[in-house]
Amino acid sequence: MDNPTTAEKSSPVVADILSPAQPIPDDGLKNFGEVRETREVFKAHVDGVEFRTVSWQRAAILFLKIQFAMSILAVPSALAALGAVGGALSIVGWGTLNAYTALLIGDFRHRHPECHTMVDMFGILWGRFGAEIVGFQLLLQQVLVAAAGTLSISTALNALSNHGACTVVFNLVAAVIVTFFSSVRTFSKLGWLTWFGFFTFFVAVFIFTVAVTQQDRPAAAPQEGPFDLGWRSISYPDFVTGMVATANLFLSESGSSMYIPIIAEMRKPSHYRKAIIVAGVVVTILYLTISLVIYRWCGVWLTTPVFGSAGTLFKKISYGVALPGLIIGNGIYQHVAAKYAFVRILRNSDHLQKNTVVHWSTWIGVNVSLGVLAFIMCECVPILNYLLGLAGTLCAAPFSLIYPVLLWMYDMKSIQTGKSHRVFYSLHVFIAVVGVYMVIGGTYSMIRQIISAFADGTIGGVFECADNSGTIAR
């Protein structure tokens, strides 16, 4: 072939991040089936731990549970800041864009099947230095999201027990339970739990949504006399408030960097597109319908956490039903980070898929370490919206907007010819620019709000025992 594409050229990989290998071109997939299999991180039909057991349907459920989780508890508040139209457009826009960039990531892994995480992908692009930077971001994102999940579980325990213990104790209990679930070694086994977790969480959100439509006024609104619901089709928030709301909406649908390890454990990794599209469509519909209904009936009178907006009884019912989903969903977040560290340490060794002492001690060790970090982080920034916002601006924006575009450019750089391709290329550059804006503007806004929250007492202090469920007044 006279003009080989970038995908046919050798990739500059780093030995301790990726095994040196020739990237597989799109037009040669049928002829390189055996080569592809040898390049997969986890081998099929091995004498040891069989990781490659996830069907595309189970992968879609895992993707869906990654997206439709505790983020829904922050979405209605974002609509209260942006208005119904602005919020709805943001949900649909971010959902569409995140689904598209998820396909870009999946396509790159399809051509480079040795990649287990985004870290491996940037080992190809930037060498070891780039891989270490992306690896740090990956762990930071997962620790922030796991911390937010730990916080949401402690909130549920506080609500159910009428603040029966110090919140620090509940956070510790939550971190231990989540670490137990994250220690399940394969996504296939987590997949069965995920079905149950998604169902319980969906039912809890449905109960809460129906409950708010049946009350005369929101639980947080004045219970006597006239009041303004505060519903707006279009709102005009200040820059900081708007950016924080946008960051929370963006994060709610930006879990595509977590898809890669799941694709690596699929029975047929080439079926990733079906799973991504199904999950993207379903999660956008769920977020759009549920958040618009809640905002219509609660307006600006939304409590933190949002389940309290339906009153004490339905808050307890919702949290009781949602608790398994919160635990299992958070277990998946921590599992992804643990699996990255585990594969990074044991890649290309016999211990990776054999039940040895080194295998088990490494796996348990990284899970416990991440659980400890998540516990400390949720104690330092004990507000769900702020933790999710930080994760969205610092990590999710690069992972879901900037990095997928760079991966696409890497494989497409040798065919930048023709007017249509230049237009397509420019659109991808625009996506990356949006990502840079989210990182800078979003991080600035989150820091400003966190500082203000400490100053005005919204965040009382670190390692504080006070109730975080709104059941007991400060």
C-alpha positions in Angstrom: 0.0 0.0 0.0 1.6 3.3 -1.1 0.1 5.6 1.6 -0.3 3.7 4.9 -2.6 5.2 7.4 -1.5 6.1 10.9 -3.2 3.0 12.3 -0.9 0.9 10.2 2.3 2.5 11.5 4.1 1.4 14.6 3.0 3.1 17.7 5.5 4.6 20.2 4.7 2.6 23.3 6.4 2.2 26.6 7.3 -1.2 27.7 6.0 -1.1 31.2 2.7 0.5 30.1 2.0 -1.4 26.8 3.5 -4.4 25.2 5.1 -3.2 21.9 2.7 -4.1 19.1 1.6 -3.1 15.6 -1.7 -1.2 15.6 -4.5 -2.9 13.7 -6.0 -1.0 10.8 -9.8 -0.7 10.4 -9.7 -2.3 7.0 -7.8 -5.4 8.2 -9.8 -6.5 11.1 -11.1 -9.7 9.5 -7.6 -10.7 8.6 -6.1 -10.0 11.9 -8.5 -11.9 14.2 -5.8 -14.0 15.7 -3.4 -11.1 16.1 -6.1 -9.1 17.8 -6.7 -11.9 20.3 -3.0 -12.1 21.2 -3.0 -8.3 21.8 -6.0 -8.3 24.2 -5.1 -7.5 27.8 -7.1 -10.5 29.2 -6.8 -13.7 27.3 -9.9 -15.9 26.6 -10.1 -19.6 27.7 -7.2 -19.5 30.1 -6.2 -21.8 33.0 -7.0 -19.3 35.7 -9.3 -16.3 36.2 -11.6 -15.8 33.1 -12.2 -12.1 32.8 -13.6 -12.1 29.2 -17.2 -13.0 30.1 -19.2 -9.8 29.6 -21.9 -9.8 26.9 -22.7 -6.5 25.1 -26.1 -6.4 26.8 -24.4 -6.7 30.2 -21.9 -4.1 29.1 -24.8 -1.7 28.3 -26.3 -2.2 31.8 -22.8 -1.5 33.3 -22.5 1.6 31.2 -26.0 2.7 32.2 -25.4 2.2 35.9 -22.1 4.2 35.6 -24.1 7.1 34.2 -27.5 6.8 36.0 -26.3 6.9 39.5 -26.0 9.5 42.3 -25.6 12.2 39.7 -29.4 12.3 39.3 -29.4 13.7 42.9 -27.6 16.8 41.6 -29.4 17.2 38.3 -32.6 18.9 39.5 -30.6 21.5 41.3 -28.8 22.3 38.1 -32.1 22.9 36.3 -33.1 25.2 39.1 -30.0 27.3 38.2 -30.3 27.1 34.4 -34.1 27.0 33.9 -36.2 24.3 32.3 -35.2 25.0 28.7 -31.6 25.7 29.4 -31.3 22.6 31.6 -33.1 20.4 29.0 -30.9 21.6 26.2 -27.8 21.0 28.3 -28.9 17.4 29.2 -29.6 16.5 25.6 -26.5 18.3 24.3 -24.1 16.8 26.8 -25.7 13.4 26.4 -25.2 13.5 22.6 -21.7 14.8 22.8 -20.6 12.4 25.5 -22.0 9.4 23.6 -20.2 10.5 20.4 -16.8 10.9 22.2 -17.4 7.6 23.9 -17.6 6.0 20.4 -14.3 7.8 19.5 -12.7 6.2 22.5 -14.2 2.8 21.7 -13.0 3.1 18.1 -9.4 3.9 19.2 -9.4 0.8 21.5 -10.8 -1.2 18.6 -7.7 -0.4 16.6 -5.4 -0.7 19.6 -6.8 -3.7 21.6 -3.9 -3.8 24.0 -5.3 -0.7 25.7 -7.0 -1.4 29.1 -7.6 2.2 30.1 -7.2 5.8 28.8 -3.7 5.6 30.4 -2.6 3.0 27.9 -4.0 5.0 25.1 -1.9 8.0 26.0 1.1 5.8 26.5 0.8 5.4 22.7 0.3 9.1 22.1 2.7 10.7 24.6 4.9 8.0 26.0 5.5 7.4 29.6 5.3 11.0 30.8 1.8 11.4 29.2 0.6 8.1 30.6 1.6 9.0 34.1 -0.3 12.3 33.9 -3.4 10.6 32.6 -3.0 7.8 35.1 -3.0 10.4 37.9 -6.1 12.1 36.5 -7.9 8.7 36.2 -7.2 7.9 39.9 -8.2 11.4 41.0 -11.5 11.2 39.1 -12.4 7.9 40.5 -11.4 8.8 44.0 -13.5 12.0 43.8 -16.5 10.2 42.4 -16.1 7.3 44.9 -15.9 10.0 47.7 -19.2 11.5 46.4 -20.7 8.0 46.4 -19.5 7.3 50.0 -21.0 10.6 51.0 -24.4 9.7 49.4 -24.4 6.4 51.2 -23.7 8.0 54.6 -26.5 10.5 53.8 -28.9 7.6 53.3 -27.8 5.9 56.5 -28.3 9.2 58.4 -31.8 9.6 56.8 -32.9 6.1 57.6 -31.6 6.2 61.2 -32.6 9.8 62.1 -28.9 10.6 62.4 -28.3 7.5 64.6 -24.5 7.9 64.7 -21.8 10.4 63.9 -21.6 11.1 60.2 -17.9 10.2 60.2 -18.8 6.7 61.4 -21.4 6.4 58.7 -18.8 7.5 56.1 -16.4 4.9 57.4 -19.1 2.2 57.3 -20.0 3.3 53.7 -16.3 3.1 52.6 -15.9 -0.4 54.0 -19.0 -1.7 52.3 -18.1 -0.1 49.0 -14.6 -1.6 49.2 -16.1 -5.0 49.8 -18.2 -4.7 46.6 -15.4 -3.2 44.5 -13.2 -6.2 45.4 -15.3 -8.5 43.2 -12.7 -9.3 40.6 -14.6 -9.4 37.3 -17.1 -7.1 35.6 -19.2 -10.1 34.7 -19.9 -10.9 38.3 -20.5 -7.2 39.0 -22.8 -7.2 36.1 -25.4 -9.3 37.9 -25.2 -7.1 40.9 -25.5 -4.1 38.6 -28.9 -5.2 37.2 -30.2 -5.3 40.8 -28.5 -2.0 41.7 -29.9 -0.2 38.7 -33.4 -1.5 39.3 -33.5 -0.5 43.0 -32.0 3.0 42.2 -34.5 3.5 39.4 -37.4 2.5 41.6 -36.3 4.8 44.3 -36.0 7.8 42.0 -39.4 6.9 40.5 -41.0 6.8 44.0 -39.5 10.1 44.8 -40.6 11.7 41.5 -44.2 10.5 41.9 -44.2 11.7 45.5 -43.2 15.3 44.7 -46.1 15.5 42.2 -48.7 14.5 44.9 -47.8 17.1 47.5 -49.4 20.6 47.7 -46.1 22.3 47.9 -42.4 21.3 48.2 -41.3 20.2 51.7 -38.6 22.9 51.7 -41.0 25.7 50.8 -43.0 27.7 53.4 -45.8 25.5 54.5 -48.3 28.4 55.0 -49.2 31.4 52.9 -48.3 32.2 49.3 -44.9 31.4 47.9 -43.1 31.6 44.6 -42.2 28.2 43.2 -39.4 29.7 41.3 -39.9 27.7 38.1 -38.4 29.4 35.1 -38.2 28.3 31.5 -35.0 30.3 31.1 -32.8 31.5 34.0 -29.9 33.9 33.9 -27.5 32.7 36.6 -24.1 34.4 37.3 -21.0 32.9 35.8 -20.0 30.8 38.9 -23.5 29.4 39.5 -24.1 28.6 35.8 -20.7 26.9 35.4 -21.2 24.7 38.5 -24.7 23.7 37.3 -23.3 23.0 33.8 -20.4 20.9 35.3 -22.8 18.8 37.3 -25.0 18.1 34.2 -21.9 17.4 32.1 -20.5 14.9 34.7 -23.9 13.1 34.9 -23.3 11.7 31.4 -19.5 11.7 31.1 -18.4 8.3 32.3 -17.0 7.1 29.0 -13.4 6.8 30.3 -14.8 4.0 32.6 -16.1 2.1 29.6 -12.6 1.0 28.4 -11.9 -1.6 31.1 -15.4 -3.1 30.6 -14.8 -3.4 26.9 -11.6 -5.2 27.7 -13.6 -7.8 29.5 -16.3 -8.3 26.8 -16.6 -11.7 25.2 -16.6 -9.8 21.9 -15.0 -6.4 22.4 -16.0 -5.5 18.8 -19.7 -5.1 20.0 -18.9 -2.1 22.1 -20.8 0.3 19.8 -24.2 -1.3 20.5 -23.6 -1.1 24.2 -22.5 2.6 24.1 -25.4 3.8 21.9 -28.1 1.9 24.0 -26.8 3.3 27.3 -26.4 6.8 25.9 -30.0 7.0 24.6 -31.6 5.5 27.7 -29.6 7.6 30.2 -30.4 10.9 28.3 -34.1 10.1 28.3 -34.1 9.2 32.0 -32.3 12.3 33.1 -34.4 14.6 30.9 -37.8 13.3 31.9 -37.1 12.8 35.6 -35.3 16.1 36.2 -37.9 18.1 34.3 -40.8 16.6 36.4 -38.9 17.2 39.7 -38.1 20.8 38.7 -41.7 21.4 37.6 -43.1 20.4 41.0 -40.3 21.6 43.3 -38.9 24.7 41.4 -36.1 26.2 43.4 -37.3 24.6 46.7 -34.9 21.7 46.4 -33.2 20.3 49.4 -29.7 18.9 49.7 -29.9 16.0 49.2 -32.8 16.2 46.8 -34.7 13.2 48.2 -35.7 15.5 51.1 -37.8 17.6 48.8 -40.6 15.0 49.1 -40.7 15.2 52.9 -39.2 13.0 55.6 -41.3 9.9 55.0 -40.6 9.7 51.3 -37.0 10.6 51.8 -36.6 7.6 54.0 -38.5 5.3 51.6 -36.5 6.6 48.6 -33.1 6.2 50.4 -34.1 2.8 51.7 -34.9 1.5 48.2 -31.9 3.3 46.6 -29.3 2.1 49.1 -28.3 -1.1 47.2 -28.0 0.9 44.0 -25.8 3.5 45.7 -23.5 0.9 47.1 -23.2 -1.2 44.0 -22.8 1.9 41.7 -20.1 3.3 43.9 -18.5 -0.2 44.0 -18.2 0.0 40.2 -16.5 3.4 40.3 -13.9 2.2 42.8 -13.5 -1.1 40.9 -12.5 0.7 37.7 -9.7 2.6 39.5 -8.6 -0.6 41.4 -8.5 -2.6 38.1 -6.3 0.1 36.5 -3.8 -0.1 39.3 -4.0 -3.9 39.4 -3.4 -4.3 35.7 -0.7 -1.7 35.8 1.2 -3.6 38.5 0.8 -7.1 37.2 0.5 -6.6 33.4 2.5 -9.2 31.4 3.1 -11.4 34.5 1.6 -14.8 35.3 0.0 -13.3 38.4 -2.5 -11.2 36.4 -4.8 -14.2 35.8 -3.7 -16.8 38.3 -4.9 -17.2 41.8 -1.6 -16.5 43.5 -0.7 -14.8 46.8 0.7 -11.9 44.8 -2.5 -11.7 42.7 -4.8 -11.5 45.7 -2.6 -9.3 47.9 -2.3 -6.8 45.0 -6.0 -6.8 44.3 -7.1 -6.4 47.9 -4.4 -3.9 48.6 -5.3 -1.4 45.9 -9.0 -1.7 46.8 -8.4 -0.9 50.4 -6.1 2.0 49.6 -8.7 3.6 47.3 -11.4 3.1 49.9 -9.2 5.0 52.4 -8.6 7.8 50.0 -12.3 8.1 49.1 -13.2 8.2 52.9 -10.6 11.0 53.5 -11.8 13.0 50.5 -15.5 12.9 51.4 -14.6 14.1 54.9 -12.6 17.0 53.5 -15.3 18.2 51.0 -18.6 16.9 52.5 -21.0 18.2 49.9 -22.1 16.0 47.0 -22.5 18.7 44.4 -19.1 20.1 45.0 -17.3 16.7 44.8 -19.1 15.8 41.6 -18.4 19.3 40.1 -14.7 18.9 40.9 -14.6 15.5 39.3 -16.4 16.9 36.3 -14.1 19.9 35.7 -10.7 18.5 36.6 -11.0 15.0 35.1 -14.2 14.3 33.2 -13.8 17.3 30.9 -10.4 16.1 29.6 -11.5 12.4 29.5 -14.7 13.0 27.7 -14.0 16.0 25.5 -10.3 16.7 25.0 -8.7 13.3 25.1 -11.1 11.5 22.7 -10.5 14.2 20.1 -6.7 13.8 20.5 -7.1 10.0 20.0 -9.1 10.6 16.9 -6.6 13.0 15.5 -3.7 10.6 16.2 -5.3 7.9 14.0 -6.6 10.2 11.4 -3.7 12.6 11.0 -2.4 11.0 7.8 -5.7 11.5 5.9 -6.3 15.2 6.4 -7.3 15.9 2.8 -10.5 17.1 1.2 -12.9 19.9 2.2 -15.3 17.6 4.0 -12.5 16.1 6.2 -11.3 19.6 7.1 -14.8 20.6 8.2 -15.0 17.4 10.3 -11.5 18.0 11.7 -12.6 21.6 12.7 -15.6 20.3 14.5 -13.4 18.0 16.6 -11.1 20.9 17.4 -14.2 22.8 18.6 -15.1 19.9 20.9 -11.6 20.0 22.4 -11.9 23.8 22.9 -15.2 23.3 24.8 -13.3 20.8 27.0 -10.6 23.3 27.8 -13.2 25.9 28.6 -14.9 23.4 31.0 -11.6 22.7 32.7 -10.7 26.3 33.3 -14.1 27.9 33.9 -15.5 25.0 35.8 -12.6 24.5 38.1 -12.4 28.2 38.9 -16.2 28.3 39.6 -16.0 25.2 41.8 -13.2 26.6 43.9 -15.1 29.8 44.4 -18.2 28.0 45.5 -16.3 25.7 47.9 -14.6 28.7 49.5 -17.9 30.5 49.9 -19.5 27.3 51.3 -16.9 27.1 54.1 -17.2 30.8 54.7 -21.0 30.9 55.1 -21.3 27.6 57.0 -22.8 25.5 54.3 -19.8 23.2 54.8 -19.4 23.1 58.6 -15.9 21.6 58.7 -13.9 18.5 58.0 -14.5 15.2 59.9 -17.7 16.7 61.4 -20.4 14.6 63.0 -23.3 16.8 62.0 -26.2 15.2 60.1 -25.8 15.5 56.3 -29.3 14.3 55.4 -31.3 17.3 56.5 -33.2 15.1 59.1 -31.7 16.8 62.1 -31.1 20.6 62.1 -27.5 21.8 62.8 
